[in-house]
Amino acid sequence: MTRSVVAALVASIAVLSSGAQARESAYRADLGARSRASGLGVKTVELLQRLPGKGNAEVASLVASRLRASASVLRLAVGSEQQSVDGSRLLVTSTSGWSIRVREDGTRVEFDNRGYLERAAASKVAVSDRISHEELERIGRSFISETLAGLVTTEAGEELVPLKSEYEVHGGGEGARPKQYESVAANTIVFGRTVNGIAVVGAGSKIAVTFANDRTPVAFSYDWPEYAALGERQDVHDMPVINERISALASMRFGASEVEVKRVECGYFDRGAKRKRDVAAPIQAACVVHYVGRRQVEGVAADPAAPESGAVVTAISDAIPVGVRVLEDAAWPHAQALRKYGDVCAVSEISEALLPDQSPR
């Protein structure tokens, strides 16, 4: 991908609009616009370090006891419970249909009361009557401050910020098929974090809370390590150099006929436990570029009523380091490539060194 192509793509970033399945927050839309225009918008950042978690067993016990005592009535039906350990994951399950998963060192937690959500299936509502983004943010913040207090904390200079709302929608149709009645079964609000006004991008520092239509919280997940200042600062590049790095480190290997940059978000980069982050690495500056590539299958004509019919679509996110000096991070291939090869825009070895995060859409 050439510099001119990337520059054109970045200049035409699309912002998600409100729809039946998702709504982007005003904060996230503004973050995307600011990132596109000026990267981080600062010349230097304070490097952060990730503090160790409390451990799987302690966190699992805290979460379970907190949920049972929750004033928000999570409706944990009585049932026998079982605990198991699978590698770095501790799993607590109940025969009544709920489960708690605690991963890494206790900083990533997932709770799912699918049993209650399935029993409440009859309470589906029309898409037009779904819980609004604004109400989801309000009840989500209340749940976090009450039920997750002490498990999810914000230190001085940190802020919890809304990113998007998502809706589990049933029904509908594709292409020329008759549209079925669409209804909403579950409503999710996703939050992120800022540190001294700078967003944390990547999979880390995220909280998602899901509510049934009766406003009962039925699931949540968080990846929320504690951070502390490392005692060092990192100079940050401006957009011309950032665009060059985006060109050099783009990992779209899809052979796509169309490539669209959906979003660019700049800030502190936390790869997250799901992506097996390097827990010893510093939290440093990056811009995360979200691409979508599309390729029409040879010999299959596109259906005008369903533009993606006969096409293969792949989504990729590249986390591009934007510090003048990039620090070691064993789990971050883009940082490793920069440390090894430097700012060289067209080196084949860089392409081979990258391990893109690809997922079908």
N, C-alpha and C positions, 0 to 999 in steps of 0.2 A: 504494500500500500504506500503510495507516494505522499510526500508532504502536502502537495496541492490537493490531493483527494481527501486526506484527513482534515485539512483546513476547511474544505468545503463541507464535509460532513459535520464537523464541530459547529460550523456556522448555521447549520440547519437542524439543530437538535429539536426533536419533537417533545412537547410536554404532554403527559398523560392528561386526559380530560375525565370529567366525572362520567361514570358509566355504571352498568348493572353489576359489574364484577369488582371494580376498584375505583377509588378516588384518591388522588395525590393531594397532600396537604399544601397549604399556601407556603409553609416553611420550606418544604422540599422543592417546590417549583422555584422559589427564590434562590435556594442553594444552587440549583442547576443553572439558573441564569447567571448568578455571580461566578460560579466555577467556570462557565463557558467564557465569560468576559475577562476574568482576571485571576483564574486559578484560586489559590488560597486567599489572595488579596492582602498578603503580608509578606514582608521580606525575610522574616525569621520566626521560628517557633521554638518553644521549650520542648525538648524531647521528654517523653514519658516512659516509665517502666511499669510493667504489669506486676501486681502483687499476688502472691499465692492465695488460692482459695482456702476454704475451711475444710475441704475434704468431702468425698462423696457421702460417707456414712453420716457425718454430722449434719450436712445439708439436707439429706433425705429425711432424717428424723425431724429437723426443724420445719421443713416444708409440710410433712404429714401432720404434725401437731398444729401448725398454723392453719391449715385448711380445715381441720376438724373443729377448730375454735372460731372459724371465720364468721364475722357478723354479716358478711355478704351472702350467706346461705348457699354454699356450693352444692348442696344436695348430695353429699357423699352417702349413698345408700349403704346400709349395713351389709357386710359380707366378709368372708375370710380373706386374709391378706397373705401374700407370699413375697419374699425378697430373694433376689438372685444377683450375682455379679458376673458380668461378661466383659473381660478385659478392663478398660477404664470406665465402664458404664455400670451403675448400680440401678437395678430395676425393682420397683415395688408395684405389685398388681393386686387388684381386688376382684373377687368374683362378681361384685356388683357392677363392674364395667369401667372403673377408673384405674389410671396408672400414673406413676411418677418415675421419670428417668433422670438420673443425675450423672453427668459426664465430666470428663477431664478431672479437675480437682474440686469440683463443686461449683464452678462458675457458670456452667451451662445446665439448665434445668428445663424439663418438659413435663407438663401435667396435662392429662386428657381425660375428661369425664364423658367419653363417647356414649357410655351407657345412658346417661341422662339425656343427652342430645337426641339419641335414637328414640327414647321413650317420649320425647317432646316433639316428635316429627309432625304430629298433627297440628302444631302451632305455626306452620309455615305461613308467611305473609307475602303479599304481592310486593314486587320490587319497588313500586312507588311508595310502599308503606314501611320500608326497611328502616332500621335505626340510622339516623343521620350521622354523618361524619363528626359533626360538632358534639352530639350527645355521646357517641362512642369515645371521643377524646375525654369528655368529662367523666364518664363512668369508668373508663380505663385508668385515668389518673387516680380516681378514688380507690379503685381496687389495688393499685400498686402501692399507694401511700398507706393503706390500711392492712391488707392481707400480706403484702410482700415487704412490709417495713422491716428493715434490718437485713433482709436478704438482697434487696436491690436498693443501693444507697447512691446518693449524689453528694459529692464532696464540695468544698468551697470552690467556686469558679465553674462548677458543672451544672448543666441544665438538661432536663428531660424534654425532648421535642417530638411532636407528632410527625410521622412520615407519610402514612397512608392508611386508608380503611379498605378492607377487602370483604367480599360477600360470597358465601356459598350459595350459588343459584342453581335451582333445579328446573328442568323443562327447557323450552326453547327449541330451536331447530337450525339446520345448516342449509345454505344455498337455497334451492327452490323448494325444499321440503316445507310442509305446513308448519307454522310456528305453534308450539304448544304453550300452554299457560306457564309463565315463569314465576317461581316463588323463591323466597329467601329462607334458608334453613339455619344459617349461622352468620354472625357479624363479628369481624375482627378489626382491631385497631393496632397499628404497629408504631412503636416509638423508637427513637434513637437518642443520642447524647451529644452534647457539645462540651468542650473543655476550653475555658477562657474564650468563648465565642467561636471556636473552631469546631466544625462537625467531625465526628468520628465516622469514617466511611468503611465499607467492608461488612462482613457478617458479624463481627464483634460489636458489643454495645447496642444490642437490639432487644426489645421486649415486645411480644405480641400477646394480646389478651382477646379471647373469643367469647362472645355472649350469645346465648340462645335468644329468641325473639321476646321471651318474657324477662329479659335483662339478667338472667342467671348466668354468672361466669362459668363456662363449661370447659375451658382449656386456657393454658398460658404457656409460654416458653420465654426463656431469657438466656442471653449470653452476655454476662455483665461482670467482668473482672474489675477489681479496684485498680486505679492508676495512681501513680505518684510521680512528682517531678524527678527527672534523672540527674539534674544539675548541669546539663549541657544544652546548648542551643544549636539549631540547625538552620543554616541559610537556605532559602527557598527560591527556586527559579521563577521567572515570569513566563507569560504565555508563549512567546516565540520558542523558547527552549522546551517548554512542556509539549508543544505541538510536535517538535522534532522527536522527542522521546516517544510520543504516541505513535509516530510513524515507524520508528526503529523497532519498537517493542510490540507492535500489533500482532496478536496471535491468531487472527482469523485465517485458518488453513482449510476453509470449507469449499473453496472454489466457487464462491457465490457469484451469481450474476448481478445481484443487488445487495449492497451493504448499507445499513442505516445506523447511525449513532443515535441511540434512543436517549442517552443521558450521560452527562459528565458530572461527577461530584468530587470535590476536592476537600481534603482535610487530613486529620490523623488517620492512618490506616491500621485497622485491627482485622486480621484475616479471619479470626473466629475459631472456636474449637472444632466446628464441623469440618473446616478446611485444614485442620491439624496445624494450627499456628505454632511457631517457634516461641515457646513460653518465655525463653530467656532473652528474646530479641527486644530492642527498644521499639516504642510506638513512634513512628516517624511520618513525615509528610508524603502524601500521594494524591493522585487523581484517579478515580475509578471510572473507566470508560465502558459503557454498556452498548454492545453492538447487536444487531440482528442481521443475519445473512440469509438470503433466499435464493434457491436454485430450482428452476423448473425441471421436472423429470423429463428426460429426452423421450419424445414421442407421445407425451401426454399433454393434451391441450388444456389450458386454464379455463375454468368456468367463470364467466363474467359475474355471475351471482355469488360466487365463492372464490375470491381472488387467490386464496392459498390452496385451492384444490390442485392436485398434481404437482405440488411443490414440496421441497424439503426445506424446512426452516430451522436454523440453529441460532441460539443465543449464546453470546460469549461476554464475559467481563474481564477486562485487563486492569490490573492495579499498577499504575505507572508511578514509580518513585519520582518525586520532584525536588528532593533536597539536592543542594550543590554537592554535598558529600553524602553518599548513600552508605548507611551502616549495615553490618552483617545481619542477615535474617535467613536462616537455613531453610525455611518453609516458603520463601517468596522467590520464585524463579526469575521474575523481572528484576528484582534487586540483585540477585546473583549475576544475571547477565550484564547489568550495568557495572557492577564492581569488577567483573572480569574483562569486559570489552570497552568500557567507557562509552561516551556519547558518539558512537559511530552509526550513521543512519542506515547504511545498507551493507551490513555484514551478515553473510548467510549463517555463520555460526550462532549468531544471536537468535535467529529463527529456530534453529534446531535445539537451542537450550531452553526455550520456553515450554511450559506445560500449561496450556490454556484450560480454564474452567469452562467447559462446554456442556450445554444441556439442551435437549430438544424442546421446542416450544409447542 
